[in-house]
Amino acid sequence: MPRQIDAESLRVWLEEKKRVTVIDVRSDDDRAQWSIPGSLHINAYESLKAGRRSALSDANLPLGQPIVTVCNAGKMSDRAVAELSGRGFEVLSLAGGMAAWSLAWNTAEVRLSNAHLFQVRRTGKGCLSYVISSGKEALVVDASLPVNVYRSIAEREGLQIRYAIDTHIHADHVSRSFQLAEAVGAELLLPQQNRVRFAYTPIAAHAEIVIGTSKLKAIPTPGHTLDSTSFLLDGEALFTGDTLFTASVGRPDLRADLQQARSRACLLYASVRHLLGLEARVQVFPGHTGIPPAFDGVPISERLDRVTEQLQPWMESEEVFVERILARLPHTPPNYQRIVEINEGGDWPAEDATELEAGANRCAVG
């Protein structure tokens, strides 16, 4: 059997900047959906599937450092290992392929006036969550990774996680906020709504959540969902969930017919317009990214005035905004209805959560 490496070990290698060449042997279409940051692409899937021994014969690869081959589920990458090992390379196959890579992550840090921010990037999915600390207290926004990820950050920094918060009921990933709150004894906070069937503390419109010497203000921003809420930290950092991205906005159509999508797009226009009216220096921290976050420690964010410039053609009028949104809706994400059911119910799914979440996120309209 070909030698393999698990996703967590490869994640650590990349985080530690270990010299390694990652080769993605998937098709062009699969590669376009999502990829490992810094990986090389050789479209060899069909050749490997057909058993051609020359599938990677033209690959010009470095000697003296490990090579990791990647496919969707780990089978074709095993075949790639067999071919390249015969040429004298030190090769490993990523066990479980891109499906296993879904839970890979890295972080970026931001120092604010009164707070310290960790952007936790689920690089295998594009989900962005946040550990916000002030003093020795912390809260987590939009947890999308296993509990131990957030707990390890808190323990390393000597923090007590007081709150777990979701900006809205998610449709692209299974929320881990309920689990996190239970595991660390934190208070679970959600925007006020009538959707979930478990105990939580509702966040009222414009309420302020105190963490250390910082204040997180809730700003209702309906549109992506009716319960979507953004959070402004000390007038400096804006956590927008899937309402506002660095150069686009959230989609309003999931679990909605055309008429409902149009109505929610109107709400989204008002929400975005309100957010763009905040101070220009505010830094926007979205809930997702459409590009796999690199292991570079550079936060995915943008100043609000630059976001405003990017969205200027969208914001000419409500009519222009709505028609542009409805004309550019991306493909519907797979399994989103089942994911929503899980996030409304609060019980951990009997099926494999990462299989439900497989594929790139499609929350933004760009």
C-alpha positions in Angstrom: 0.0 0.0 0.0 1.4 3.5 -0.8 2.7 5.6 2.0 0.2 8.2 3.3 0.1 11.3 5.4 -3.0 12.5 7.3 -4.5 15.9 6.8 -3.5 17.2 10.3 0.2 16.3 9.7 0.2 18.0 6.3 -1.4 21.0 7.9 1.3 21.2 10.6 4.0 20.9 7.9 2.6 23.8 6.0 2.1 25.9 9.2 5.7 25.2 10.1 6.9 26.1 6.6 8.4 22.7 6.1 9.8 22.2 2.6 7.2 20.1 0.8 5.7 19.9 -2.7 2.0 19.3 -2.8 0.7 18.0 -6.2 -3.0 18.2 -6.9 -3.8 15.5 -9.6 -7.5 16.2 -9.9 -9.3 17.5 -12.9 -9.5 21.1 -13.9 -13.1 21.4 -12.7 -12.4 19.8 -9.3 -9.3 22.0 -8.8 -11.4 25.1 -9.6 -13.8 24.3 -6.8 -11.2 24.3 -4.0 -7.5 23.5 -3.5 -4.7 23.4 -1.0 -2.8 26.7 -0.8 0.5 26.6 -2.6 -0.2 23.3 -4.3 0.9 22.5 -7.9 -1.8 21.3 -10.3 -1.2 18.4 -12.8 -4.4 17.3 -14.4 -3.6 13.6 -14.3 -6.9 12.2 -12.9 -8.1 10.4 -16.0 -4.7 9.0 -16.9 -4.3 7.7 -13.4 -7.8 6.3 -13.4 -7.0 4.5 -16.7 -3.9 3.0 -15.1 -1.4 4.7 -17.5 2.0 4.5 -16.1 3.1 7.7 -17.8 0.4 9.9 -16.2 3.1 12.0 -14.4 6.0 11.4 -16.7 6.3 15.1 -17.7 6.2 16.4 -14.1 9.4 18.4 -13.3 9.6 17.9 -9.5 12.3 18.8 -6.9 14.4 16.1 -5.4 15.5 16.0 -1.8 12.1 17.0 -0.3 8.9 15.2 0.3 6.1 15.2 -2.2 2.4 14.9 -1.2 -0.1 13.9 -3.8 -3.7 14.9 -3.5 -7.0 13.9 -5.2 -10.7 14.0 -4.1 -10.8 10.9 -1.9 -7.2 9.5 -1.8 -7.4 6.7 -4.4 -5.8 8.4 -7.5 -3.2 10.1 -5.3 -2.2 6.6 -4.1 -1.6 5.6 -7.7 0.4 8.8 -8.2 2.6 7.7 -5.3 3.2 4.4 -6.9 4.4 6.1 -10.2 6.5 8.8 -8.6 8.2 6.4 -6.1 9.4 4.4 -9.0 11.2 7.5 -10.2 13.1 7.9 -6.9 10.9 10.6 -5.3 10.0 10.6 -1.6 6.2 10.6 -2.0 3.2 10.4 0.3 -0.5 10.4 -0.5 -2.9 12.6 1.4 -5.2 10.1 3.2 -8.8 10.8 2.5 -7.9 13.5 -0.1 -9.6 16.8 -0.2 -12.5 15.5 1.8 -10.2 14.9 4.7 -8.5 18.3 4.1 -11.9 20.0 4.7 -11.0 20.4 8.4 -7.5 21.8 7.9 -7.0 25.3 9.3 -4.5 28.1 10.0 -4.6 31.4 11.9 -3.8 35.0 11.6 -3.5 37.5 14.4 -4.6 41.2 14.7 -3.8 43.5 17.6 -6.5 46.1 18.2 -6.6 49.0 20.7 -8.2 47.0 23.5 -8.5 43.5 22.1 -6.4 40.7 20.5 -8.0 38.9 17.6 -7.3 35.4 16.2 -8.8 34.8 12.7 -9.2 31.0 12.6 -9.3 30.0 8.9 -10.8 26.7 7.9 -8.5 26.6 4.8 -10.1 23.4 3.5 -13.5 25.1 3.3 -13.1 28.8 3.4 -14.9 29.4 6.7 -13.6 32.2 8.9 -14.2 32.1 12.7 -12.8 34.4 15.3 -11.4 34.2 18.8 -11.6 37.7 20.3 -9.8 38.3 23.6 -9.6 41.3 26.0 -7.8 40.9 29.3 -8.1 37.2 30.1 -11.6 36.7 28.7 -12.5 35.6 25.2 -15.4 34.9 22.9 -15.6 32.9 19.7 -17.6 34.0 16.7 -18.9 31.4 14.1 -17.1 28.3 15.3 -16.8 25.9 12.3 -13.9 23.7 13.5 -13.7 21.0 16.2 -13.8 22.3 19.8 -10.2 21.4 20.5 -9.0 24.0 18.0 -10.5 26.9 19.9 -9.8 25.4 23.3 -6.1 25.0 22.4 -5.8 28.7 21.3 -7.5 29.8 24.6 -5.3 27.6 26.7 -2.1 28.7 24.9 -3.1 32.4 25.5 -4.3 31.8 29.1 -7.9 32.8 28.2 -11.3 31.8 29.5 -13.9 31.5 26.7 -17.0 33.2 28.1 -19.2 33.3 25.0 -19.8 31.4 21.8 -21.7 33.4 19.2 -23.1 32.7 15.7 -23.8 35.6 13.4 -26.7 33.6 11.9 -28.1 30.1 11.3 -25.5 28.7 8.8 -26.3 26.7 5.7 -22.8 25.8 4.4 -21.3 24.2 7.5 -22.3 22.5 10.7 -21.9 25.1 13.5 -19.7 24.0 16.3 -20.8 26.9 18.6 -23.3 24.7 20.5 -20.6 22.0 21.1 -18.0 24.6 22.1 -20.3 26.3 24.6 -21.1 23.0 26.3 -17.4 21.8 26.3 -15.9 25.0 27.9 -18.9 26.2 30.0 -19.4 29.3 27.8 -22.7 31.0 27.2 -24.2 30.4 23.8 -25.5 33.6 22.2 -27.5 33.7 19.0 -29.5 36.4 17.2 -33.1 36.5 18.3 -35.2 34.2 16.1 -37.7 31.3 16.3 -35.8 28.7 14.3 -33.6 26.8 16.7 -34.9 24.1 19.1 -32.3 24.3 21.9 -31.5 26.6 24.7 -29.5 29.8 24.0 -29.3 33.4 25.1 -30.9 35.7 22.5 -28.9 38.7 21.4 -31.2 41.7 21.2 -30.8 44.3 18.5 -28.0 46.8 19.4 -27.2 44.9 22.6 -23.6 45.2 23.8 -21.6 42.2 24.9 -18.8 43.0 27.3 -15.6 41.0 27.1 -12.7 42.3 29.3 -12.5 46.0 28.5 -14.0 45.7 25.1 -17.6 45.9 23.9 -19.2 44.0 21.0 -22.3 45.7 19.6 -24.9 43.7 17.8 -26.2 45.3 14.5 -29.2 43.5 12.9 -28.3 43.0 9.2 -31.1 40.8 7.7 -30.9 39.7 4.1 -28.6 36.7 3.8 -30.9 35.2 6.4 -33.6 37.0 8.4 -31.6 36.5 11.6 -28.2 37.7 10.2 -26.4 40.0 12.7 -23.1 41.8 12.4 -21.0 42.8 15.4 -18.9 45.9 15.9 -16.0 45.6 18.3 -15.0 48.9 20.0 -15.8 50.8 16.8 -12.7 49.2 15.1 -13.5 45.8 13.8 -16.7 44.6 12.1 -17.6 40.9 12.0 -20.1 40.6 9.2 -20.8 36.8 8.9 -22.2 36.2 5.4 -23.8 39.7 5.0 -20.8 41.6 3.7 -17.5 40.3 2.3 -14.4 42.3 1.3 -15.6 42.8 -2.3 -19.1 41.2 -2.4 -22.2 40.5 -0.4 -24.1 37.4 0.8 -26.7 35.5 -1.2 -30.3 36.0 -0.1 -31.9 33.0 -1.9 -31.3 29.9 0.2 -34.6 28.3 1.4 -36.4 31.0 -0.5 -38.5 31.1 -3.7 -37.9 33.9 -6.2 -40.3 36.3 -4.6 -38.8 35.7 -1.1 -35.3 36.0 -2.5 -36.2 39.4 -4.0 -37.7 40.5 -0.7 -34.6 39.4 1.2 -32.4 41.1 -1.4 -34.2 44.4 -0.5 -33.5 43.8 3.1 -29.8 43.0 2.3 -29.5 46.3 0.4 -30.6 48.2 3.5 -28.3 46.2 5.7 -25.3 46.7 3.5 -26.0 50.4 3.1 -26.2 50.7 6.9 -22.8 49.0 7.4 -21.1 51.0 4.7 -22.2 54.1 6.6 -20.0 53.2 9.6 -16.6 54.9 10.0 -14.3 54.5 7.0 -11.4 53.2 9.2 -13.5 50.2 10.5 -11.9 46.9 9.4 -14.3 44.3 7.9 -13.8 40.7 9.0 -16.1 38.4 7.0 -17.4 34.9 7.8 -16.1 33.3 4.6 -13.5 33.6 1.8 -13.7 32.3 -1.7 -10.0 31.7 -1.9 -8.3 29.0 0.2 -6.6 30.9 3.1 -2.8 30.6 2.7 -0.5 29.6 5.6 0.9 33.2 5.6 -0.5 34.7 8.8 -2.0 37.6 6.8 -5.6 38.3 8.0 -8.4 38.3 5.4 -10.0 41.7 6.0 -10.4 45.1 4.4 -11.0 48.6 5.5 -14.6 49.7 5.1 -13.8 52.6 2.8 -12.2 50.2 0.4 -15.1 47.8 0.6 -17.3 50.7 -0.2 -15.3 51.5 -3.3 -15.5 47.8 -4.5 -19.3 47.8 -4.1 -20.0 51.3 -5.5 -21.5 49.9 -8.8 -23.9 47.7 -6.6 -25.1 50.5 -4.4 -26.5 53.0 -7.0 -30.0 52.1 -6.0 -32.0 49.3 -4.4 -33.3 48.3 -7.8 -29.7 48.0 -9.3 -28.6 46.0 -6.2 -31.5 43.6 -6.3 -31.3 42.9 -10.0 -27.5 42.4 -9.9 -27.9 40.0 -7.0 -30.6 37.9 -8.6 -28.7 37.7 -11.9 -25.5 36.5 -10.3 -26.6 33.8 -7.8 -24.1 31.0 -7.6 -24.9 27.3 -7.8 -26.9 26.1 -4.8 -24.5 24.5 -2.2 -24.9 20.7 -1.7 -26.7 19.4 1.4 -27.5 22.9 2.6 -31.0 21.9 3.7 -29.7 19.1 5.8 -27.0 21.4 7.3 -29.7 23.9 8.2 -31.8 21.2 9.9 -28.8 20.2 12.0 -28.0 23.8 13.0 -31.6 24.4 13.9 -31.9 21.2 15.9 -28.5 21.4 17.8 -27.8 17.6 17.8 -24.6 16.4 16.3 -25.4 14.6 13.0 -25.3 10.8 12.8 -23.7 11.1 9.4 -20.2 12.4 8.7 -20.3 16.2 9.1 -17.4 16.8 6.8 -19.1 14.8 4.0 -22.1 17.0 4.4 -19.9 20.1 4.2 -17.8 18.9 1.2 -17.0 21.4 -1.5 -16.3 25.1 -1.7 -18.5 27.6 0.1 -21.0 29.4 -2.1 -22.3 32.1 0.3 -21.2 35.1 -1.7 -22.6 36.8 -4.7 -19.8 38.5 -6.7 
